Amino acid sequence: MFDRENYIEDESPVKKILLKLFKKIEPIIILDVGACEGEESIRYKKIFSDASIFLFEPLPKNQDLIFQNIKKYNLDNLKLVPLALSDKDGFTEFYISSGHPEEMQKNLDWDFGNKSSSLLEPQIDNLPKWLKFNSVINVETSTLNSFLQKEKIKSVDFVHMDVQGAELKVLKGAKDKISSIKSIWLEVSDIELYKNQPLTNQIEKFMSENNFHLIKSDFLGQFGDQFYLNKKYFYTFSLFWGKIQFYFKKSNRD
């Protein structure tokens, strides 16, 4: 289970939905926000061979691992963006996570500790005791609005967001460009793992106010992931015998 190569080869939990939305050979644009080691981007590239994927990762150690993994799997059109998306352009503190669960073997090809770094200060009492935050660095930040303007990207097909409590910072930083994002998969929590972290109901409220459907929620206790569709591109859907049927607006392929 905790093996990098097996994880990459395993099926993404949103693969079936994505294949209903986009064609395998379609040149879609994917943003991997909080890319860590790049595993999720590699998974998506295996599904959509013609996709262009931007990996946002501010931590230098993880950036090195992204380059190594891209080289290992011999993939193209994956571009590292070495900064953190937020609600402001500039620089800010970034809390670096580390550690290893005591019950887990030490020789596993899996870094448990590097996946919880955040722009937000950790709420230590609500986090596992093995998870440590021993250092803070300054990192460059950009808004999604600024990035899309700079890259002259008119629309984004899919955003995978794993930013440890900073979801609303990223979403608010999109400003009016949020209307050009077709689908979003992000983490949510019912408790504050980080100080001033927006909770699930706040995320749902923001997404609803910005014209997004919630079509999938996967929860394990108080933590989970949610998949949203922009009504501008996918105006309705139906659930029948566990299958999702989407009705596309003509502008979906624009």
HELIX and SHEET records of a PDB file:
HELIX    1   1 ARG A    4  GLU A    9  1                                   6    
HELIX    2   2 LYS A   15  LEU A   21  1                                   7    
HELIX    3   3 GLU A   39  ILE A   47  1                                   9    
HELIX    4   4 PRO A   60  TYR A   73  1                                  14    
HELIX    5   5 GLY A  113  LYS A  115  5                                   3    
HELIX    6   6 ILE A  124  ASN A  126  5                                   3    
HELIX    7   7 LEU A  144  GLU A  151  1                                   8    
HELIX    8   8 GLU A  167  GLY A  173  1                                   7    
HELIX    9   9 LYS A  175  SER A  180  5                                   6    
HELIX   10  10 THR A  200  GLU A  209  1                                  10    
HELIX   11  11 LYS A  250  ARG A  253  5                                   4    
SHEET    1   A 7 LEU A  78  VAL A  81  0                                        
SHEET    2   A 7 SER A  52  PHE A  56  1                                        
SHEET    3   A 7 ILE A  29  VAL A  33  1                                        
SHEET    4   A 7 PHE A 158  MET A 161  1                                        
SHEET    5   A 7 SER A 183  SER A 189  1                                        
SHEET    6   A 7 PHE A 223  ASN A 230 -1                                        
SHEET    7   A 7 PHE A 212  LEU A 220 -1                                        
SHEET    1   B 3 ALA A  84  SER A  86  0                                        
SHEET    2   B 3 LYS A 132  THR A 143  1                                        
SHEET    3   B 3 GLY A  90  SER A  98 -1                                        
SHEET    1   C 2 PHE A 234  PHE A 240  0                                        
SHEET    2   C 2 LYS A 243  PHE A 248 -1                                        
END                                                                             
